[in-house]
């Protein structure tokens, strides 16, 4: 081998070693730099996770605040009545009270009218009763043999018609003779001792008493035994 060839071979060998040494240095540098990159990436990832968690917490807090606010608004609207509803309740209450007052007024008016009618009817009956008394006295004074006379029969018919009319409107005579004396219906003007009658028994009636429906128009004027 010539000297020139030997020089070329030495140069090639030196270049190969230099290239190999350069590759080794790059590999070592890459190995040294890799942990730092991973740590930086891990740090960046952890920071990103923390930021994401903080953002999630803030979002959750905002959502919770919004939910509370909406809940407050909802229940606030529910508890606070609308002006229209308040007006409707006010008018309904007023109408109910007016209807109750009107019903009471109607009942009171009907009762007053009934009482006024009864008072008026009793006044008219009181004025008619003396006419009835005169009819009875007149018919009682007619002798038995003259009762068949046309005049007497006519008076008898008028009397019966009058009594039927009074009975149809609720006028009834009070029972007296033979009944126990009752101050609610009888007016005792005389007392007599009579062994044939019991105690406080009406022995005789001087004037008939009458009732209109459930009230006394005129008490019976009677004589009471024992």
MILUM-205040 format. One record per atom (N, C-alpha, C, O): residue in three letters; x, y, z. Coordinates in steps of 0.1 Angstrom, whole numbers, plus 5000, padded with zeros to 4 digits. Layout:
ALAXYZ/...
END
This chain:
UNK500949885000/UNK500050005000/UNK500950125000/UNK501950135007/UNK500450224992/UNK501350334990/UNK501050435002/UNK500050425009/UNK501950535003/UNK501750635013/UNK500450715011/UNK499850755021/UNK500150734999/UNK498950814996/UNK497650745000/UNK496750805006/UNK497650614997/UNK496550535001/UNK496350525017/UNK495250535022/UNK497450515023/UNK497450515038/UNK496950645044/UNK496250645054/UNK497250755038/UNK496850885042/UNK495250895041/UNK494550935050/UNK494750845029/UNK493350855026/UNK492550765036/UNK491450805041/UNK493150645039/UNK492450555048/UNK492350615062/UNK491350605069/UNK493450685066/UNK493550745079/UNK492550855080/UNK491850875091/UNK492450935069/UNK491451045069/UNK490050995070/UNK489251045078/UNK489650895062/UNK488350835063/UNK487950785076/UNK486850795081/UNK488950715082/UNK488750655096/UNK488450765106/UNK487650755115/UNK489250875105/UNK489050995114/UNK487651055112/UNK487051095122/UNK487251065099/UNK485851125097/UNK484851035103/UNK483851085109/UNK484950905101/UNK483950815107/UNK483850825122/UNK482750825128/UNK485050825128/UNK485050845143/UNK484450975147/UNK483650985157/UNK484751085139/UNK484151215143/UNK482651215141/UNK481951275149/UNK482151145131/UNK480751135129/UNK480051055140/UNK478951095144/UNK480750955143/UNK480150865154/UNK480150945167/UNK479150935175/UNK481251015170/UNK481251095182/UNK480151205182/UNK479551235192/UNK479951265171/UNK478851365170/UNK477451305172/UNK476651365179/UNK477251185166/UNK475951125169/UNK475751085183/UNK474651105189/UNK476851045190/UNK476751015204/UNK476451135213/UNK475651125222/UNK477051245209/UNK476851365217/UNK475351415215/UNK474751455224/UNK474851405202/UNK473451445200/UNK472451355208/UNK471451395213/UNK472851215209/UNK471951125216/UNK471951155231/UNK470951155237/UNK473251185236/UNK473351225250/UNK472551355253/UNK471851365263/UNK472651445244/UNK471951575246/UNK470451555246/UNK469751615254/UNK470051475237/UNK468551445236/UNK468051375249/UNK466951395254/UNK468951275254/UNK468551205266/UNK468451295278/UNK467651285286/UNK469451395278/UNK469451495289/UNK468251585288/UNK467651625299/UNK467851625277/UNK466751725275/UNK465351665276/UNK464451735279/UNK465251535275/UNK463851465275/UNK463251475289/UNK462051505289/UNK463851455300/UNK463151465313/UNK462651605315/UNK461551625320/UNK463551705311/UNK463051845313/UNK461851875305/UNK460951945310/UNK461751825293/UNK460551845285/UNK459351775290/UNK458251835290/UNK459551655296/UNK458351585302/UNK457851665314/UNK456651675317/UNK458851705322/UNK458451785334/UNK457751905330/UNK456751945336/UNK458251975320/UNK457552105315/UNK456152065310/UNK455152135313/UNK456051955302/UNK454751915297/UNK453851875308/UNK452651915308/UNK454351805318/UNK453551765330/UNK453151885337/UNK451951895342/UNK454051985339/UNK453652105346/UNK452652175339/UNK451652225345/UNK452752195326/UNK451752265318/UNK450452185319/UNK449352255320/UNK450452055319/UNK449251975320/UNK448551995333/UNK447352005334/UNK449351995344/UNK448852015358/UNK448252155359/UNK447152165365/UNK448952255354/UNK448452395354/UNK447052395347/UNK446152465351/UNK447052335335/UNK445852335327/UNK444652265335/UNK443552305334/UNK445052155342/UNK444052085349/UNK443452165361/UNK442252175363/UNK444452235367/UNK444052325378/UNK443152435373/UNK442152465379/UNK443552495362/UNK442752605356/UNK441352555352/UNK440352615354/UNK441352435346/UNK440052375342/UNK439152345355/UNK437952365354/UNK439852295365/UNK439052265378/UNK438452395384/UNK437352405388/UNK439352505384/UNK438952635389/UNK437752685380/UNK436752735386/UNK437952675367/UNK436852725358/UNK435552645361/UNK434452695361/UNK435752505363/UNK434552425366/UNK433852465379/UNK432652465380/UNK434752495389/UNK434152535402/UNK433452665400/UNK432252685405/UNK434052765393/UNK433352895391/UNK432052875383/UNK431052935387/UNK432152785373/UNK430852755365/UNK429852695374/UNK428652735373/UNK430252605383/UNK429252545392/UNK428652645402/UNK427452645404/UNK429552735407/UNK429152835416/UNK428152935409/UNK427152975415/UNK428552965397/UNK427653055389/UNK426252985387/UNK425253055388/UNK426352855383/UNK425052785381/UNK424252775393/UNK423052795393/UNK424952745405/UNK424152745418/UNK423552875421/UNK422452885426/UNK424352985419/UNK423853115422/UNK422653155413/UNK421653205417/UNK422753115400/UNK421653135391/UNK420353055395/UNK419253105395/UNK420652935399/UNK419552845404/UNK418852905416/UNK417652915417/UNK419652955426/UNK419053015438/UNK418253145434/UNK417253165439/UNK418853225425/UNK418253345421/UNK416853315414/UNK415853385417/UNK416853215405/UNK415653175398/UNK414653125408/UNK413453155407/UNK415153045418/UNK414252985428/UNK413653095436/UNK412453095439/UNK414453195440/UNK413953315448/UNK412953385440/UNK411853425445/UNK413253415427/UNK412253485419/UNK410953405417/UNK409953465418/UNK411153275416/UNK409953195414/UNK409053195426/UNK407853225425/UNK409653165438/UNK408853165450/UNK408453305454/UNK407353325460/UNK409253405450/UNK408853545453/UNK407553575445/UNK406653645450/UNK407553535433/UNK406353565424/UNK405153485430/UNK404053535429/UNK405453365435/UNK404353285440/UNK403753345452/UNK402453345454/UNK404553385461/UNK404153445474/UNK403453575472/UNK402453605479/UNK403953655464/UNK403453785461/UNK402253785451/UNK402453745440/UNK401053825456/UNK399953815448/UNK399953925437/UNK400354035440/UNK399353885426/UNK399153985416/UNK398054085419/UNK397154045426/UNK398254205415/UNK397254305418/UNK395854265413/UNK394854295419/UNK395854205401/UNK394554165396/UNK393854055405/UNK392654065408/UNK394653965410/UNK394153855419/UNK393653925432/UNK392653885437/UNK394454025437/UNK393954085449/UNK392654165447/UNK391754165456/UNK392554225435/UNK391254295432/UNK390154195431/UNK389054225436/UNK390354085425/UNK389353985423/UNK388853935437/UNK387653915439/UNK389853905446/UNK389553855459/UNK388753965467/UNK387753935474/UNK389154085465/UNK388454195472/UNK386954205467/UNK386054225475/UNK386754205454/UNK385454215448/UNK384554095452/UNK383354105455/UNK385253975452/UNK384453855456/UNK384053855471/UNK382853825474/UNK384953905479/UNK384553915493/UNK383454025495/UNK382553995503/UNK383554135488/UNK382554235489/UNK381154185484/UNK380154205490/UNK381154105473/UNK379954055468/UNK379353955477/UNK378153945479/UNK380153865483/UNK379653765493/UNK379053835505/UNK377953785509/UNK379653935510/UNK379054005521/UNK377754075517/UNK376854075525/UNK377754135506/UNK376454205501/UNK375354105499/UNK374254135502/UNK375753985494/UNK374653875492/UNK374153835506/UNK372953805507/UNK375053815515/UNK374653775529/UNK373753885535/UNK372653855541/UNK374154015533/UNK373254125539/UNK371954125532/UNK370954155538/UNK371954105519/UNK370654105511/UNK369753995516/UNK368554005517/UNK370353875518/UNK369553765523/UNK368953785537/UNK367853755539/UNK369753845545/UNK369253885559/UNK368153985557/UNK367153985564/UNK368354085548/UNK367354185546/UNK366054125541/UNK364954165545/UNK366154035532/UNK364953965526/UNK364253895537/UNK362953905538/UNK364953815545/UNK364253735556/UNK363653835566/UNK362553805570/UNK364353935569/UNK363754035579/UNK362554105573/UNK361554125580/UNK362554135560/UNK361454205554/UNK360254105553/UNK359154145556/UNK360553985549/UNK359453885549/UNK358753865563/UNK357553855564/UNK359653855573/UNK359153845586/UNK358253965590/UNK357253955596/UNK358754085587/UNK358054205591/UNK356754215583/UNK355654255588/UNK356754175570/UNK355554175562/UNK354554075568/UNK353354105569/UNK355053955572/UNK354153855578/UNK353553915591/UNK352353895594/UNK354353975599/UNK353854025612/UNK352854145609/UNK351854145616/UNK353154235599/UNK352254335596/UNK350954285591/UNK349854335594/UNK351054185583/UNK349754115577/UNK348954065588/UNK347754075589/UNK349653995598/UNK348953925609/UNK348354035618/UNK347154015622/UNK349054145620/UNK348454245629/UNK347254315622/UNK346254335628/UNK347454335609/UNK346254395602/UNK345054305601/UNK343954345603/UNK345354175599/UNK344254075599/UNK343554075613/UNK342354065613/UNK344354075623/UNK343754065637/UNK342954185640/UNK341854175646/UNK343354305635/UNK342554425637/UNK341254415630/UNK340154455635/UNK341254365618/UNK339954355610/UNK339054245617/UNK337854275618/UNK339654135622/UNK338854035628/UNK338254085641/UNK337054065644/UNK339054165649/UNK338454225661/UNK337254315658/UNK336354325666/UNK337254385647/UNK336154465643/UNK334954385638/UNK333854435639/UNK335254275633/UNK334154185628/UNK333454105639/UNK332254075638/UNK334254075649/UNK333653985660/UNK332454045667/UNK331553975670/UNK332354175669/UNK331154235675/UNK329954205666/UNK328754185671/UNK330154205653/UNK329054175644/UNK328554035645/UNK327354005645/UNK329553945647/UNK329253805650/UNK328453785663/UNK327453715663/UNK328953865673/UNK328153855686/UNK326753905684/UNK325853835690/UNK326554005677/UNK325154055675/UNK324353955667/UNK323153935670/UNK324853885657/UNK324153785650/UNK323753675660/UNK322553625660/UNK324653635668/UNK324353525678/UNK323253565688/UNK322353485691/UNK323353685693/UNK322353735702/UNK321053745695/UNK319953705701/UNK321053795683/UNK319753805676/UNK319153675673/UNK317953655674/UNK319953575669/UNK319353445666/UNK318953375678/UNK317953295678/UNK319653395689/UNK319253335702/UNK317953385707/UNK317253315714/UNK317653515704/UNK316353575709/UNK315153535700/UNK314053565704/UNK315353475689/UNK314253435681/UNK313553315687/UNK314153215690/UNK312253315689/UNK311453205695/UNK311553085686/UNK311753095674/UNK311452965692/UNK311552845685/UNK310552835673/UNK310852775663/UNK309352875676/UNK308352865666/UNK308452965654/UNK307852945643/UNK309353065656/UNK309553155645/UNK310853135637/UNK311253205628/UNK311653035641/UNK312953005634/UNK312752965620/UNK313652975612/UNK311552905616/UNK311352865603/UNK310852985594/UNK310652965582/UNK310753095600/UNK310253215592/UNK311353255582/UNK312553235585/UNK310953305570/UNK311953345560/UNK313053435565/UNK314253425562/UNK312653535573/UNK313553635579/UNK314653565588/UNK315853595586/UNK314153485597/UNK315053415606/UNK315953315598/UNK317153305601/UNK315453245588/UNK316253155580/UNK317353235573/UNK318453185571/UNK316953355567/UNK317953435560/UNK319053485569/UNK320253475565/UNK318653525581/UNK319753565591/UNK320653455595/UNK321853465596/UNK320053335596/UNK320853215600/UNK321853175589/UNK322953145591/UNK321353195576/UNK322253165565/UNK323453265564/UNK324553225561/UNK323053395566/UNK324153495566/UNK325153465577/UNK326353485575/UNK324653435589/UNK325553405600/UNK326453285597/UNK327753295599/UNK325953185591/UNK326753065588/UNK327753095577/UNK328953045578/UNK327453175567/UNK328353215557/UNK329453305562/UNK330653285559/UNK329153395572/UNK330153475578/UNK331153385586/UNK332353405585/UNK330653295594/UNK331553205601/UNK332353115593/UNK333553085596/UNK331753065581/UNK332552985572/UNK333753065566/UNK334853015564/UNK333453195563/UNK334453275557/UNK335553305567/UNK336753295564/UNK335253335580/UNK336253355590/UNK337053225592/UNK338253235594/UNK336453115592/UNK337152985594/UNK338152965583/UNK339152905585/UNK337753005570/UNK338652975559/UNK339953065559/UNK340953025553/UNK339853175567/UNK341153255568/UNK341853225580/UNK342853295583/UNK341453125588/UNK342153085600/UNK341653125613/UNK342353125623/UNK340353175614/UNK339753215626/UNK338953095632/UNK338153035625/UNK339253065645/UNK338652955651/UNK338153005665/UNK338853075672/UNK336952955669/UNK336552985683/UNK337252915693/UNK337752795691/UNK337452965705/UNK338152905716/UNK337152815724/UNK336152865727/UNK337552695726/UNK336752605734/UNK336752655749/UNK337852685754/UNK335652665755/UNK335652715769/UNK334852625778/UNK335452565788/UNK333552615777/UNK332652535786/UNK333152395787/UNK333352325777/UNK333352355800/UNK333752215803/UNK335352195802/UNK335852085805/UNK336052305798/UNK337552295797/UNK338152345810/UNK337552425817/UNK339352305812/UNK340152355824/UNK340452505821/UNK340952535810/UNK340352585831/UNK340652725829/UNK342152745825/UNK343052695831/UNK342352825815/UNK343652855810/UNK343753005808/UNK343053055799/UNK344553075815/UNK344653225814/UNK345153265801/UNK344953385797/UNK345753175793/UNK346253215780/UNK345053235770/UNK345153305760/UNK343953165773/UNK342753165764/UNK341553225771/UNK340653265764/UNK341453215784/UNK340253245791/UNK340453365800/UNK341553395805/UNK339353445801/UNK339353555810/UNK338253535821/UNK337053555817/UNK338653505833/UNK337653475843/UNK337153605849/UNK337853685855/UNK335853615848/UNK335153735853/UNK334253705865/UNK333653785872/UNK334153565868/UNK333253525879/UNK333653385883/UNK334153305875/UNK333453355896/UNK333753225902/UNK332453175908/UNK331653255913/UNK332353045908/UNK331152975914/UNK331552845920/UNK332452775915/UNK330852815931/UNK331152685937/UNK330052585932/UNK328852605933/UNK330552475925/UNK329752375919/UNK330352245921/UNK331352205915/UNK329652155930/UNK330252025933/UNK330151935921/UNK330951835920/UNK329351965911/UNK329251875899/UNK330451895890/UNK330651815880/UNK331152005891/UNK332252035883/UNK333552025890/UNK333652035902/UNK334651995883/UNK335951985889/UNK336552125893/UNK335852225891/UNK337752115897/UNK338452245901/UNK338952315889/UNK339552255880/UNK338752445889/UNK339152535878/UNK338552495864/UNK339252495854/UNK337352455864/UNK336652415852/UNK335752535848/UNK335052585856/UNK335752565835/UNK334852665830/UNK333452625831/UNK333052525824/UNK332652695838/UNK331252655840/UNK330352725830/UNK329352665825/UNK330652845826/UNK329752915817/UNK330653015809/UNK331653065813/UNK330153045796/UNK330853135788/UNK329953255785/UNK328853235780/UNK330453375788/UNK329653495786/UNK329853555772/UNK328953615766/UNK331153545767/UNK331453595754/UNK332453505748/UNK333453465754/UNK332253465736/UNK333153375729/UNK334553445726/UNK334653565724/UNK335553355727/UNK336853405724/UNK337253345710/UNK336753235706/UNK338153405703/UNK338553365690/UNK340053375689/UNK340753455695/UNK340553275680/UNK342053275677/UNK342153295662/UNK341353245654/UNK343253365659/UNK343653385645/UNK344953305643/UNK345953355648/UNK344853195636/UNK346053105634/UNK346553065648/UNK345752995655/UNK347653105653/UNK348253065665/UNK348153165676/UNK348653145687/UNK347553275674/UNK347453385683/UNK346053415687/UNK345153405679/UNK345853465700/UNK344553495705/UNK344153635700/UNK344853735702/UNK342953635694/UNK342453765690/UNK341553825701/UNK341653945704/UNK340853745708/UNK339953785719/UNK339853665729/UNK339553555725/UNK340053695742/UNK339953585752/UNK338453565754/UNK337653645753/UNK338153435758/UNK336853405762/UNK336553455776/UNK337353445785/UNK335353525777/UNK334953575790/UNK334053465797/UNK333053435792/UNK334653415808/UNK334053295814/UNK333753305829/UNK334253395836/UNK332953205834/UNK332753185848/UNK333453055852/UNK333152955845/UNK334253055862/UNK335052935866/UNK334552875879/UNK334152955888/UNK334452745879/UNK333952675891/UNK335052635900/UNK336152605895/UNK334752645913/UNK335652595924/UNK337052655923/UNK337952625931/
END
